[in-house]
Amino acid sequence: MQDDWRRGVPTPTTTSRAMNVSIAQADVVALCRKHDASISAIETLHSGGTHVVLRNGEGADKMRKAFGKKVITGAVVRTPWVRNG
């Protein structure tokens, strides 16, 4: 819990729905399906592995545990988003 300094009361710490993992995109999809966690966005990383965003914090927490040591904690190279049209 973090302190809400404005009100002096504890507030829950939120975790990101996004994570980078050192496994292939197809394996991420299969593992999320197995654990009943919905994917919001997914992309393959240039540096190897997958960037995945889950639909909610509960699913993200569940998958962080499922991925375990496969979660990448350092910086990664992502594909720049290009808008066509």
Secondary structure, DSSP 8 states (H G I E B T S, - for coil): -EEETTTTEEE-----SEEEESS-HHHHHHHHHHTT--EEEEEE-TTSSEEEEESSHHHHHHHHHHHGGGEE-S-----------
